[in-house]
Amino acid sequence: MEIIAKAKLEKLKRKNRGNTALGTAIDTLIEDLEQTSCLTFEQLKQIRPDADLVHNDGFCFFDIHVHRTMILIEFEDTGEATIVWCGSHDEYELTFKNNKNTIRKWLEKQGWI
């Protein structure tokens, strides 16, 4: 699978340079995604138990527990995964309020859906 906007994850790693556990967790996520092809959410969930489908158009959040980091990724049928948003859990709660309806509204406002 090709990852679009991977630079957002690289920026997050640089921002938290001293947190090697977070860097390793992000590298593992990238590796897991790059080594898979088009798959269903159920197959993704077997590979990444931290995946949470938040919108039926293929948007999933990944919860990197090491740093309570949240990463929103859009999965396309073409085999591409686009990094849409990433940040700390506090930033996630501020932006999305732990609510799928708020996530949907944010995606609409940003032009993703």
OpenMM code with the backbone's topology and positions (N, CA, C; nanometers):
from openmm import Vec3, app, unit

residues = "MET GLU ILE ILE ALA LYS ALA LYS LEU GLU LYS LEU LYS ARG LYS ASN ARG GLY ASN THR ALA LEU GLY THR ALA ILE ASP THR LEU ILE GLU ASP LEU GLU GLN THR SER CYS LEU THR PHE GLU GLN LEU LYS GLN ILE ARG PRO ASP ALA ASP LEU VAL HIS ASN ASP GLY PHE CYS PHE PHE ASP ILE HIS VAL HIS ARG THR MET ILE LEU ILE GLU PHE GLU ASP THR GLY GLU ALA THR ILE VAL TRP CYS GLY SER HIS ASP GLU TYR GLU LEU THR PHE LYS ASN ASN LYS ASN THR ILE ARG LYS TRP LEU GLU LYS GLN GLY TRP ILE".split()
positions = [
    Vec3(0.0848, -0.1166, 0.0000),
    Vec3(0.0000, 0.0000, 0.0000),
    Vec3(0.0895, 0.1231, 0.0000),
    Vec3(0.0517, 0.2200, -0.0802),
    Vec3(0.1259, 0.3458, -0.0855),
    Vec3(0.0687, 0.4423, 0.0185),
    Vec3(0.1573, 0.5070, 0.0931),
    Vec3(0.1144, 0.6017, 0.1956),
    Vec3(0.1360, 0.7432, 0.1443),
    Vec3(0.0266, 0.8192, 0.1390),
    Vec3(0.0306, 0.9585, 0.0949),
    Vec3(0.0393, 1.0474, 0.2189),
    Vec3(0.1159, 1.1535, 0.2108),
    Vec3(0.1349, 1.2511, 0.3196),
    Vec3(0.2054, 1.1890, 0.4399),
    Vec3(0.2971, 1.0982, 0.4123),
    Vec3(0.3759, 1.0353, 0.5184),
    Vec3(0.4590, 1.1386, 0.5945),
    Vec3(0.4811, 1.2529, 0.5324),
    Vec3(0.5600, 1.3594, 0.5962),
    Vec3(0.4969, 1.4057, 0.7273),
    Vec3(0.3640, 1.3948, 0.7392),
    Vec3(0.2979, 1.4323, 0.8649),
    Vec3(0.3456, 1.3434, 0.9789),
    Vec3(0.3647, 1.2154, 0.9505),
    Vec3(0.4150, 1.1239, 1.0538),
    Vec3(0.5616, 1.1520, 1.0846),
    Vec3(0.6389, 1.1829, 0.9807),
    Vec3(0.7800, 1.2162, 1.0011),
    Vec3(0.7930, 1.3427, 1.0859),
    Vec3(0.7059, 1.4411, 1.0617),
    Vec3(0.7069, 1.5637, 1.1410),
    Vec3(0.6740, 1.5344, 1.2871),
    Vec3(0.5762, 1.4466, 1.3092),
    Vec3(0.5402, 1.4074, 1.4455),
    Vec3(0.6579, 1.3395, 1.5151),
    Vec3(0.7308, 1.2549, 1.4421),
    Vec3(0.8493, 1.1896, 1.5001),
    Vec3(0.9563, 1.2925, 1.5360),
    Vec3(0.9805, 1.3883, 1.4457),
    Vec3(1.0817, 1.4921, 1.4734),
    Vec3(1.0420, 1.5768, 1.5936),
    Vec3(0.9145, 1.6085, 1.6028),
    Vec3(0.8645, 1.6900, 1.7138),
    Vec3(0.8857, 1.6200, 1.8478),
    Vec3(0.8814, 1.4873, 1.8475),
    Vec3(0.8976, 1.4065, 1.9687),
    Vec3(1.0254, 1.3239, 1.9598),
    Vec3(1.1324, 1.3866, 1.9128),
    Vec3(1.2588, 1.3188, 1.8843),
    Vec3(1.3098, 1.2338, 2.0011),
    Vec3(1.2926, 1.2785, 2.1226),
    Vec3(1.3435, 1.2051, 2.2378),
    Vec3(1.2602, 1.0834, 2.2750),
    Vec3(1.1418, 1.0711, 2.2205),
    Vec3(1.0518, 0.9599, 2.2525),
    Vec3(1.0745, 0.8475, 2.1515),
    Vec3(1.1727, 0.7634, 2.1789),
    Vec3(1.2067, 0.6561, 2.0851),
    Vec3(1.0951, 0.5531, 2.0729),
    Vec3(1.0189, 0.5326, 2.1801),
    Vec3(0.9079, 0.4367, 2.1736),
    Vec3(0.8025, 0.4842, 2.0733),
    Vec3(0.7743, 0.6140, 2.0718),
    Vec3(0.6785, 0.6680, 1.9762),
    Vec3(0.7323, 0.6545, 1.8344),
    Vec3(0.8593, 0.6879, 1.8148),
    Vec3(0.9211, 0.6744, 1.6826),
    Vec3(0.9128, 0.5324, 1.6311),
    Vec3(0.9390, 0.4366, 1.7180),
    Vec3(0.9315, 0.2957, 1.6804),
    Vec3(0.7880, 0.2567, 1.6464),
    Vec3(0.6916, 0.3049, 1.7247),
    Vec3(0.5506, 0.2731, 1.6996),
    Vec3(0.5038, 0.3315, 1.5662),
    Vec3(0.5483, 0.4522, 1.5323),
    Vec3(0.5126, 0.5126, 1.4042),
    Vec3(0.5769, 0.4348, 1.2904),
    Vec3(0.7036, 0.3975, 1.3058),
    Vec3(0.7717, 0.3172, 1.2035),
    Vec3(0.7001, 0.1841, 1.1821),
    Vec3(0.6537, 0.1229, 1.2902),
    Vec3(0.5812, -0.0042, 1.2801),
    Vec3(0.4498, 0.0149, 1.2056),
    Vec3(0.3776, 0.1233, 1.2346),
    Vec3(0.2533, 0.1517, 1.1634),
    Vec3(0.2805, 0.1685, 1.0148),
    Vec3(0.3811, 0.2468, 0.9802),
    Vec3(0.4166, 0.2677, 0.8389),
    Vec3(0.4500, 0.1350, 0.7730),
    Vec3(0.5305, 0.0551, 0.8397),
    Vec3(0.5699, -0.0757, 0.7852),
    Vec3(0.4481, -0.1654, 0.7660),
    Vec3(0.3601, -0.1708, 0.8657),
    Vec3(0.2394, -0.2534, 0.8555),
    Vec3(0.1543, -0.2119, 0.7366),
    Vec3(0.1396, -0.0822, 0.7149),
    Vec3(0.0567, -0.0337, 0.6044),
    Vec3(0.1231, -0.0576, 0.4696),
    Vec3(0.2534, -0.0332, 0.4616),
    Vec3(0.3238, -0.0502, 0.3341),
    Vec3(0.3308, -0.1960, 0.2908),
    Vec3(0.3260, -0.2879, 0.3851),
    Vec3(0.3380, -0.4297, 0.3514),
    Vec3(0.2042, -0.4948, 0.3176),
    Vec3(0.0954, -0.4181, 0.3231),
    Vec3(-0.0351, -0.4742, 0.2901),
    Vec3(-0.0839, -0.4165, 0.1584),
    Vec3(-0.1804, -0.4838, 0.1008),
    Vec3(-0.2438, -0.4308, -0.0197),
    Vec3(-0.3857, -0.3901, 0.0181),
    Vec3(-0.4703, -0.3739, -0.0788),
    Vec3(-0.6097, -0.3391, -0.0497),
    Vec3(-0.6685, -0.4446, 0.0429),
    Vec3(-0.7359, -0.4009, 0.1465),
    Vec3(-0.7934, -0.4949, 0.2410),
    Vec3(-0.9200, -0.4404, 0.3025),
    Vec3(-0.9968, -0.5296, 0.3611),
    Vec3(-1.1188, -0.4882, 0.4295),
    Vec3(-1.0818, -0.4382, 0.5689),
    Vec3(-1.1772, -0.3716, 0.6325),
    Vec3(-1.1510, -0.3230, 0.7679),
    Vec3(-1.1251, -0.4390, 0.8631),
    Vec3(-1.1960, -0.5507, 0.8438),
    Vec3(-1.1765, -0.6673, 0.9311),
    Vec3(-1.0331, -0.7203, 0.9187),
    Vec3(-0.9799, -0.7223, 0.7961),
    Vec3(-0.8418, -0.7665, 0.7763),
    Vec3(-0.7443, -0.6664, 0.8389),
    Vec3(-0.7735, -0.5379, 0.8226),
    Vec3(-0.6894, -0.4343, 0.8831),
    Vec3(-0.6887, -0.4482, 1.0349),
    Vec3(-0.8041, -0.4759, 1.0920),
    Vec3(-0.8179, -0.4888, 1.2377),
    Vec3(-0.7339, -0.6064, 1.2899),
    Vec3(-0.7185, -0.7117, 1.2100),
    Vec3(-0.6340, -0.8242, 1.2514),
    Vec3(-0.4873, -0.7843, 1.2536),
    Vec3(-0.4469, -0.7008, 1.1586),
    Vec3(-0.3080, -0.6556, 1.1522),
    Vec3(-0.2819, -0.5469, 1.2565),
    Vec3(-0.3773, -0.4537, 1.2702),
    Vec3(-0.3639, -0.3396, 1.3607),
    Vec3(-0.4856, -0.3331, 1.4521),
    Vec3(-0.4804, -0.3977, 1.5690),
    Vec3(-0.5947, -0.3955, 1.6607),
    Vec3(-0.6309, -0.2557, 1.7114),
    Vec3(-0.5399, -0.1591, 1.6949),
    Vec3(-0.5674, -0.0228, 1.7401),
    Vec3(-0.6468, 0.0580, 1.6382),
    Vec3(-0.6848, -0.0030, 1.5258),
    Vec3(-0.7627, 0.0661, 1.4223),
    Vec3(-0.9085, 0.0787, 1.4654),
    Vec3(-0.9655, 0.1959, 1.4364),
    Vec3(-1.1064, 0.2212, 1.4677),
    Vec3(-1.1690, 0.2902, 1.3468),
    Vec3(-1.2638, 0.2226, 1.2823),
    Vec3(-1.3327, 0.2791, 1.1671),
    Vec3(-1.4246, 0.3905, 1.2161),
    Vec3(-1.4004, 0.5136, 1.1708),
    Vec3(-1.4792, 0.6276, 1.2186),
    Vec3(-1.5723, 0.6836, 1.1118),
    Vec3(-1.5562, 0.6393, 0.9876),
    Vec3(-1.6473, 0.6798, 0.8810),
    Vec3(-1.6450, 0.5722, 0.7733),
    Vec3(-1.7624, 0.5433, 0.7175),
    Vec3(-1.7743, 0.4348, 0.6197),
    Vec3(-1.7043, 0.4615, 0.4875),
    Vec3(-1.6580, 0.5834, 0.4640),
    Vec3(-1.5830, 0.6132, 0.3429),
    Vec3(-1.4362, 0.5724, 0.3542),
    Vec3(-1.4006, 0.4966, 0.4572),
    Vec3(-1.2656, 0.4434, 0.4696),
    Vec3(-1.1742, 0.5206, 0.5627),
    Vec3(-1.2289, 0.5970, 0.6547),
    Vec3(-1.1469, 0.6736, 0.7481),
    Vec3(-1.1326, 0.5963, 0.8798),
    Vec3(-1.0077, 0.5777, 0.9220),
    Vec3(-0.9790, 0.5055, 1.0467),
    Vec3(-0.8851, 0.5879, 1.1336),
    Vec3(-0.9078, 0.5793, 1.2626),
    Vec3(-0.8130, 0.6347, 1.3587),
    Vec3(-0.7285, 0.5210, 1.4118),
    Vec3(-0.6013, 0.5487, 1.4344),
    Vec3(-0.5101, 0.4557, 1.4989),
    Vec3(-0.4648, 0.5205, 1.6283),
    Vec3(-0.4713, 0.4460, 1.7369),
    Vec3(-0.4351, 0.4969, 1.8693),
    Vec3(-0.3000, 0.4376, 1.9069),
    Vec3(-0.1941, 0.5189, 1.8956),
    Vec3(-0.0601, 0.4756, 1.9332),
    Vec3(-0.0495, 0.4958, 2.0838),
    Vec3(-0.0668, 0.3901, 2.1606),
    Vec3(-0.0752, 0.3983, 2.3060),
    Vec3(0.0516, 0.4499, 2.3726),
    Vec3(0.1640, 0.4306, 2.3069),
    Vec3(0.2915, 0.4695, 2.3660),
    Vec3(0.2900, 0.6170, 2.4061),
    Vec3(0.2292, 0.6996, 2.3230),
    Vec3(0.2319, 0.8440, 2.3441),
    Vec3(0.0910, 0.9026, 2.3407),
    Vec3(-0.0090, 0.8138, 2.3432),
    Vec3(-0.1488, 0.8546, 2.3279),
    Vec3(-0.1630, 0.9448, 2.2062),
    Vec3(-0.1053, 0.8992, 2.0963),
    Vec3(-0.1089, 0.9711, 1.9700),
    Vec3(-0.2193, 0.9126, 1.8832),
    Vec3(-0.2947, 0.9987, 1.8190),
    Vec3(-0.4033, 0.9571, 1.7315),
    Vec3(-0.3666, 0.9932, 1.5879),
    Vec3(-0.3913, 0.9007, 1.4959),
    Vec3(-0.3594, 0.9220, 1.3555),
    Vec3(-0.4829, 0.8848, 1.2737),
    Vec3(-0.5325, 0.9789, 1.1928),
    Vec3(-0.6486, 0.9565, 1.1077),
    Vec3(-0.5994, 0.9286, 0.9665),
    Vec3(-0.6401, 0.8145, 0.9115),
    Vec3(-0.5955, 0.7733, 0.7792),
    Vec3(-0.7172, 0.7395, 0.6940),
    Vec3(-0.7136, 0.7838, 0.5677),
    Vec3(-0.8168, 0.7468, 0.4715),
    Vec3(-0.7628, 0.6348, 0.3846),
    Vec3(-0.8383, 0.5277, 0.3714),
    Vec3(-0.8004, 0.4149, 0.2874),
    Vec3(-0.8819, 0.4179, 0.1594),
    Vec3(-0.8135, 0.4106, 0.0457),
    Vec3(-0.8783, 0.4107, -0.0854),
    Vec3(-0.8810, 0.2687, -0.1403),
    Vec3(-0.9789, 0.2420, -0.2269),
    Vec3(-0.9874, 0.1115, -0.2927),
    Vec3(-0.8684, 0.0872, -0.3849),
    Vec3(-0.7986, 0.1931, -0.4219),
    Vec3(-0.6858, 0.1828, -0.5139),
    Vec3(-0.5574, 0.1357, -0.4454),
    Vec3(-0.5623, 0.1178, -0.3127),
    Vec3(-0.4441, 0.0728, -0.2417),
    Vec3(-0.3619, 0.1862, -0.1842),
    Vec3(-0.4203, 0.3035, -0.1740),
    Vec3(-0.3515, 0.4173, -0.1145),
    Vec3(-0.4072, 0.4456, 0.0241),
    Vec3(-0.3189, 0.4888, 0.1118),
    Vec3(-0.3580, 0.5315, 0.2461),
    Vec3(-0.3066, 0.6740, 0.2639),
    Vec3(-0.3969, 0.7662, 0.2946),
    Vec3(-0.3592, 0.9062, 0.3089),
    Vec3(-0.3662, 0.9466, 0.4552),
    Vec3(-0.2559, 1.0009, 0.5056),
    Vec3(-0.2534, 1.0527, 0.6422),
    Vec3(-0.3308, 1.1846, 0.6403),
    Vec3(-0.4431, 1.1889, 0.7087),
    Vec3(-0.5296, 1.3058, 0.7089),
    Vec3(-0.4980, 1.3971, 0.8268),
    Vec3(-0.4776, 1.3388, 0.9428),
    Vec3(-0.4564, 1.4164, 1.0645),
    Vec3(-0.3770, 1.3313, 1.1624),
    Vec3(-0.2898, 1.3941, 1.2406),
    Vec3(-0.2253, 1.3242, 1.3512),
    Vec3(-0.1958, 1.4246, 1.4612),
    Vec3(-0.2015, 1.3769, 1.5826),
    Vec3(-0.1765, 1.4634, 1.6963),
    Vec3(-0.1887, 1.3863, 1.8258),
    Vec3(-0.1734, 1.4573, 1.9348),
    Vec3(-0.1830, 1.3942, 2.0665),
    Vec3(-0.3297, 1.3628, 2.0965),
    Vec3(-0.3500, 1.2817, 2.1984),
    Vec3(-0.4862, 1.2474, 2.2362),
    Vec3(-0.5612, 1.3717, 2.2834),
    Vec3(-0.4925, 1.4632, 2.3504),
    Vec3(-0.5552, 1.5880, 2.3938),
    Vec3(-0.6005, 1.6710, 2.2734),
    Vec3(-0.5163, 1.6784, 2.1696),
    Vec3(-0.5538, 1.7497, 2.0472),
    Vec3(-0.6721, 1.6814, 1.9795),
    Vec3(-0.6727, 1.5477, 1.9825),
    Vec3(-0.7848, 1.4700, 1.9270),
    Vec3(-0.9146, 1.5050, 1.9990),
    Vec3(-0.9117, 1.5067, 2.1318),
    Vec3(-1.0321, 1.5378, 2.2083),
    Vec3(-1.0777, 1.6812, 2.1840),
    Vec3(-0.9826, 1.7735, 2.1707),
    Vec3(-1.0157, 1.9130, 2.1423),
    Vec3(-1.0812, 1.9282, 2.0051),
    Vec3(-1.0256, 1.8593, 1.9052),
    Vec3(-1.0734, 1.8720, 1.7680),
    Vec3(-1.1991, 1.7898, 1.7424),
    Vec3(-1.1991, 1.6644, 1.7894),
    Vec3(-1.3049, 1.5703, 1.7518),
    Vec3(-1.3998, 1.5335, 1.8655),
    Vec3(-1.3670, 1.5719, 1.9869),
    Vec3(-1.4532, 1.5520, 2.1041),
    Vec3(-1.4978, 1.4062, 2.1246),
    Vec3(-1.4131, 1.3099, 2.0834),
    Vec3(-1.4432, 1.1661, 2.0988),
    Vec3(-1.5799, 1.1308, 2.0402),
    Vec3(-1.6157, 1.1920, 1.9278),
    Vec3(-1.7498, 1.1786, 1.8747),
    Vec3(-1.7438, 1.1581, 1.7231),
    Vec3(-1.7997, 1.0467, 1.6750),
    Vec3(-1.7954, 1.0174, 1.5315),
    Vec3(-1.8726, 1.1199, 1.4499),
    Vec3(-1.9775, 1.1778, 1.5050),
    Vec3(-2.0523, 1.2804, 1.4335),
    Vec3(-1.9663, 1.4057, 1.4143),
    Vec3(-1.8894, 1.4407, 1.5156),
    Vec3(-1.7983, 1.5552, 1.5052),
    Vec3(-1.6877, 1.5250, 1.4046),
    Vec3(-1.6398, 1.4008, 1.4016),
    Vec3(-1.5385, 1.3602, 1.3024),
    Vec3(-1.5949, 1.3764, 1.1623),
    Vec3(-1.7191, 1.3299, 1.1409),
    Vec3(-1.7833, 1.3421, 1.0096),
    Vec3(-1.7942, 1.4890, 0.9685),
    Vec3(-1.8381, 1.5746, 1.0602),
    Vec3(-1.8512, 1.7174, 1.0304),
    Vec3(-1.7154, 1.7790, 0.9969),
    Vec3(-1.6105, 1.7391, 1.0703),
    Vec3(-1.4757, 1.7909, 1.0443),
    Vec3(-1.4294, 1.7468, 0.9059),
    Vec3(-1.4533, 1.6198, 0.8709),
    Vec3(-1.4147, 1.5689, 0.7391),
    Vec3(-1.4875, 1.6438, 0.6279),
    Vec3(-1.6149, 1.6723, 0.6492),
    Vec3(-1.6912, 1.7484, 0.5506),
    Vec3(-1.6352, 1.8893, 0.5356),
    Vec3(-1.6075, 1.9539, 0.6479),
    Vec3(-1.5560, 2.0910, 0.6465),
    Vec3(-1.4203, 2.0985, 0.5767),
    Vec3(-1.3383, 1.9952, 0.5952),
    Vec3(-1.2047, 1.9917, 0.5355),
    Vec3(-1.2076, 1.9467, 0.3893),
    Vec3(-1.3249, 1.9044, 0.3412),
    Vec3(-1.3380, 1.8623, 0.2002),
    Vec3(-1.2985, 1.7183, 0.1744),
    Vec3(-1.2899, 1.6362, 0.2770),
    Vec3(-1.2529, 1.4958, 0.2597),
    Vec3(-1.3720, 1.4097, 0.2178),
    Vec3(-1.4909, 1.4497, 0.2596),
    Vec3(-1.6112, 1.3753, 0.2196),
    Vec3(-1.7154, 1.4729, 0.1661),
] * unit.nanometer
topology = app.Topology()
chain = topology.addChain("A")
for resn in residues:
    res = topology.addResidue(resn, chain)
    for name in ("N", "CA", "C"):
        topology.addAtom(name, app.Element.getBySymbol(name[0]), res)
